[in-house]
Amino acid sequence: MDGALIIRLSGFTTDDVCAGEGALSQPLLIATSNAGKLRELRSLLVNLPLVLLGLDDFPNIESVEETGSTFAENAALKASRYARQAKVLTLADDSGLVVDALSGRPGVHSARYVRADATYPERIALLLAELEKTRDCDRAARFVCSMAVAADAGQVVFATEKSCEGRIEKAARGLGGFGYDPIFVPDGFDQTFAELTAETKNRISHRALALAAVREFLVSLTGLRSDG
């Protein structure tokens, strides 16, 4: 899926940041064209002493195409290439839905399933139709999120991948969340991601788990303290 997070520590070089000479209230650019992901990441980063910026603050950055065969490859690729363009510490992510009965589809193609300009209701309809055709009773699935951090010269200095196990419902339910959330029920719950409260989803989701690891790294890297 599309999206990269670019961390810009104003007034600091990468050497300064790596030396732990951070300061409170440094800006953080969340660069993603996915509005739902942007909202979710803002809420997950709210307790860090960082000023959260949007992609519009870097209007000249060229989009990085996801050409990797895995979530981890795409996250590292985007982190490195966005970092070299912006010349700042960069965090990129790639995430998607993996369905066992569909041999892992949509996987790394989750944001382009059906076609690049398809709506998520269209993608969900196709996924449910394909799953029905398999006549497979196994509806096990998982959301996967890979995140990578690259220094301003492009070298990847941190990477993590987390998942949230669950199952695919037979029909969409709920109005919250985004993407495939209305058909995914996480293990231990009866509600879909789209029916859960934001607080609950942000505690158990693949993206929340991956970002928690990234937060720890950023705190150690910058010397900043998290209040949450």
ABEGO torsion letter per residue (X at the ends): XBEBBBBBBBGBBAAAAAAGABBBGBBBBBBBABAAAAAAAAAAAAABBBBBBBAAABAABBBBBBABABAAAAAAAAAAAAAAAAGBBBBBBBBBBBBAAAGGOAEAAAAABGBAABBAAAAAAAAAAAAAAAGBABABBBBBBBBBBBBAAGBBABBBBBBBBBBBBABBBEABEBEAAAABBBBGBABBAAABBAAAAAAABAAAAAAAAAAAAAAAAAGBBBAX
